[in-house]
Structures are given as C-alpha cells and as structure tokens.
Amino acid sequence: MNKEVVFISGASRGIGTAIAESFAQLGHTVIGTSRSEFKFENKQDNLIPLALDIADRSSINNCVEYLKDNNLKPSILINNAGITSDQLFLRMRDEEWDNVIATNLTGTFNLTKALIKNMIKNRYGRIINISSVSGLMGNPGQVNYSSAKAGLSGFTKSLAKEVGSRGITVNSVAPGFIETDMTSYLEGDAKEKLINEIPLKRLGSANDIADLVVFLASNDASYITGQTISVDGGLFMY
C-alpha cells in the first residue's frame, strides 16, 4: 500500500485508537478525531489528534480548511465515531433518538460528503464505515443505535454503486462484542451468558477490527466494495 493520508473519526479510544495506531505503524499519516481535545498515548509524529464534532457541519467545514492549509487530503476515510443512549423504546426520549441518529448516521453523511470530493478528483479512495452487529440482528434497548447502524448498510451499498467507477471502494465492518469501554458494563453472569452465545467463546479485541479495516483499505481488497463484513466470533450468521 502506498503511504496515504488516513482520516479516522472517533479515534480517542477503543476501536478507533487501534485502527489509528495500525495505520500509523505502517507509515501512513493518520488524522484521528474526537468531539473533545485528546492526545494519542502513542506519540508518533504521523498520528495527528484533532477535535471534531461530526454532527456539527460548521465544525467539519473548519476541519476541511485545516486539512487544506496543511496539505492533508485523505484518501482513506474510516467513519468510526458513534455514541449510544440505550433505553427501552417506550421510555426513549426524543433527544435520545435524535442524538444517536445525528452522530452515528448523519455524522457519517456529513464527514463523507466533505472528504469524498478529493477522492473523486484523484479517482482513488477507500471509505470504511464501522457499523455494529446490533444493526444486523437488533438489540433490545437499542432501537436508536440499531437503526443508525442498519442505516449504514444502505449508505454503504448505495454509495459504493455511485463511486465505484471512480476507483473508490466503500465497505462496512460490523463488530460484535469487543473488549472496549462500551462493553465494560458486562460482568459476572451476564458476561458469561453472552460469551456462551458466541461460537468462538470469547469477546473480540479492538485489533480484530483494526486488522480487517487495514486490509479493506489495502490494494489487496481493491475488488471488494458495497459489503458489510461481521467480526463477531460467529454471534450473527446470515
């Protein structure tokens, strides 16, 4: 893979950090973002942290100007930023729905639209959306989150058909239960019960996701587009 500029939203922890560090170790210039100021623990010169709210289009416009001013035009985009606001549907407040959709789905639209133009101009690009097994199989208490992540599948397929002729691939990765802050609530009997439902009998690691993302961004995956690939230990098969 040539040395590229890689842009990753939601890179301050967990899966996002693992993806950022994997690309940086390969020598790529990596811009990682989070809604608030942060620093990468691994302080490499090619790891650049930025504050960015992908639900705020003015924030994205400012980010695009920064990229132009510093000659950082991404050819690889990883849409990883996401939030949860779990609640049973009958108790779900309007803002719990709106905030999750605004970040997880509309935020992906906002960021992709802002960064895809340069890819189209250069007739090359990789767009990888981080979805979730919840978007494939549903999950009680996550009507908002599952809806947003399911929407990414349609987004991925439709965009892949539009930009494939320009040398741009668009794929989605659907993690299952991964050992991150977002699954730290699992403990005791609840965690054991979940693990027993996973054919591989373990939770995944952030590097399990990062390895697939790096592959999908590589030339080895140049004939893969419009796909949603599960990384869930066999939890959901379809």
C-alpha positions in Angstrom: 0.0 0.0 0.0 1.3 3.5 -0.8 1.7 5.9 2.1 -1.6 7.6 2.3 -3.4 10.2 4.5 -5.9 8.4 6.6 -8.8 10.1 8.4 -10.5 8.3 11.4 -13.4 9.7 13.3 -13.8 8.6 16.9 -10.1 7.8 17.4 -9.6 8.7 21.0 -10.2 5.2 22.5 -11.1 1.6 21.8 -11.5 0.5 18.2 -10.7 3.9 16.8 -7.4 4.1 18.6 -6.5 0.6 17.5 -7.2 1.5 13.9 -5.3 4.7 14.0 -2.2 3.0 15.5 -2.3 0.2 13.0 -2.2 2.6 10.1 0.5 4.7 11.7 2.7 1.7 12.3 2.5 1.1 8.5 3.9 4.6 7.9 0.7 6.4 6.9 -0.2 9.9 8.1 -3.2 9.5 10.4 -5.6 12.2 11.5 -7.7 11.0 14.3 -10.6 12.9 15.8 -12.8 13.1 18.8 -15.5 15.6 20.0 -13.2 16.9 22.7 -9.5 17.6 22.8 -7.3 14.5 23.3 -3.9 13.1 22.7 -2.7 9.7 21.5 -0.9 7.7 24.1 1.4 6.5 21.4 3.0 9.8 20.4 4.2 9.2 16.9 4.8 12.1 14.5 2.4 10.7 12.0 -0.5 10.5 14.5 -2.4 13.8 14.5 -5.2 14.3 17.0 -8.0 16.8 16.2 -11.2 17.9 18.0 -14.2 17.5 15.7 -17.9 17.2 16.1 -19.2 15.3 13.1 -22.8 16.2 13.9 -21.8 19.9 13.5 -21.3 20.9 9.9 -19.5 24.1 10.7 -17.0 22.0 12.8 -16.5 19.8 9.7 -16.0 22.9 7.5 -13.3 24.2 9.8 -11.6 20.8 9.8 -11.6 20.7 6.0 -9.9 24.1 5.9 -7.3 22.8 8.3 -6.6 19.8 6.1 -6.3 22.1 3.0 -4.0 24.5 4.8 -1.7 21.6 5.9 -1.8 19.7 2.6 -3.5 16.8 4.3 -6.0 15.4 1.8 -7.3 12.0 3.0 -7.6 9.1 0.5 -8.8 6.7 3.2 -11.7 7.6 5.5 -12.8 5.5 8.5 -16.2 6.5 9.8 -15.9 5.2 13.4 -17.4 7.9 15.6 -20.5 6.8 17.4 -22.5 7.1 20.6 -25.0 5.1 22.5 -28.0 6.2 24.5 -29.7 3.0 25.4 -33.3 2.9 26.6 -36.4 0.7 26.1 -38.4 2.1 23.2 -41.5 3.2 25.2 -39.2 5.2 27.5 -36.9 6.6 24.9 -36.9 10.4 24.8 -36.8 12.3 21.6 -33.4 13.6 22.2 -32.0 10.1 22.8 -33.2 9.1 19.3 -32.1 12.4 17.7 -28.6 12.5 19.2 -27.7 8.9 18.3 -29.0 9.3 14.7 -27.3 12.7 14.3 -23.9 11.3 15.3 -24.0 7.7 14.1 -25.7 8.1 10.7 -26.0 11.8 9.8 -22.4 12.4 11.1 -21.2 9.7 8.6 -23.0 11.5 5.8 -21.6 14.9 6.9 -18.0 13.7 7.0 -18.0 11.5 3.9 -19.6 14.3 1.8 -16.9 16.7 3.0 -13.9 14.4 2.2 -15.0 12.4 -0.8 -14.6 15.2 -3.3 -10.8 14.8 -3.3 -11.1 11.1 -3.8 -13.3 11.6 -6.8 -10.9 14.1 -8.3 -8.0 11.6 -7.8 -10.1 8.6 -8.9 -9.0 6.7 -5.9 -10.2 6.2 -2.3 -11.2 3.9 0.4 -14.2 4.5 2.7 -14.8 2.1 5.6 -17.8 2.6 7.9 -17.8 1.0 11.3 -21.2 -0.4 11.9 -22.3 -3.0 14.6 -23.8 -6.4 14.9 -26.7 -4.6 16.5 -27.5 -3.1 13.1 -27.8 -6.6 11.7 -29.6 -8.5 14.4 -31.2 -5.8 16.5 -30.8 -5.5 20.3 -33.4 -4.7 22.9 -32.9 -1.2 24.4 -31.1 0.0 21.3 -33.8 0.9 18.8 -32.0 4.2 18.1 -28.4 2.7 17.9 -29.5 -0.4 15.8 -31.5 1.9 13.4 -28.5 4.1 12.8 -26.1 1.2 12.3 -28.6 -0.6 10.0 -28.8 2.7 8.0 -25.0 2.5 7.4 -25.5 -0.7 5.5 -27.8 1.0 3.0 -25.5 4.0 2.9 -22.5 1.7 2.2 -24.2 -0.2 -0.7 -25.7 2.9 -2.4 -22.5 5.0 -2.2 -20.4 2.0 -3.4 -22.6 1.9 -6.6 -22.3 5.6 -7.1 -18.5 6.0 -6.8 -17.1 2.6 -7.9 -16.4 3.8 -11.4 -14.1 6.5 -9.8 -11.8 3.9 -8.2 -13.4 4.3 -4.7 -14.5 1.3 -2.6 -17.0 1.6 0.2 -17.4 -1.1 2.8 -18.7 -1.5 6.3 -17.4 -3.5 9.2 -19.9 -4.8 11.8 -18.1 -5.6 15.1 -19.8 -7.8 17.6 -19.0 -7.6 21.3 -15.5 -6.2 21.6 -13.4 -5.6 24.8 -13.7 -1.8 24.9 -15.2 0.9 27.2 -18.5 0.3 25.5 -18.7 -3.3 26.8 -17.2 -2.6 30.2 -20.7 -2.8 31.7 -20.7 -6.6 31.0 -19.6 -8.6 34.1 -20.4 -11.7 36.0 -23.2 -14.0 34.9 -24.3 -11.5 32.1 -20.9 -11.6 30.5 -20.6 -15.4 30.8 -24.1 -15.9 29.3 -23.1 -13.7 26.3 -19.8 -15.5 25.8 -21.6 -18.8 25.8 -23.8 -17.5 22.8 -20.6 -16.7 20.8 -19.4 -19.7 18.9 -15.7 -18.7 19.4 -16.5 -18.4 23.2 -14.7 -15.0 23.7 -15.2 -11.3 23.2 -13.2 -9.8 20.4 -10.3 -7.3 20.6 -10.0 -3.9 19.0 -7.2 -5.3 16.9 -9.5 -7.9 15.4 -11.4 -4.9 13.9 -8.3 -2.9 13.0 -6.8 -5.8 11.1 -9.8 -6.1 8.8 -10.0 -2.3 8.3 -6.4 -2.1 7.2 -7.0 -5.0 4.8 -10.1 -3.3 3.3 -8.0 -0.1 2.8 -5.2 -2.0 1.0 -4.8 -2.8 -2.7 -5.4 -6.5 -1.8 -9.1 -5.5 -1.2 -9.4 -3.5 -4.4 -12.2 -5.7 -5.8 -14.3 -5.7 -2.6 -17.0 -3.0 -2.3 -20.5 -2.5 -1.0 -20.1 -5.2 1.6 -20.9 -5.3 5.3 -18.5 -7.8 7.0 -19.2 -9.0 10.5 -16.4 -9.5 13.0 -18.3 -11.1 15.9 -17.0 -14.5 16.6 -20.0 -16.1 14.8 -22.6 -14.4 17.0 -24.8 -13.5 14.0 -24.7 -15.5 10.8 -26.7 -14.6 7.7 
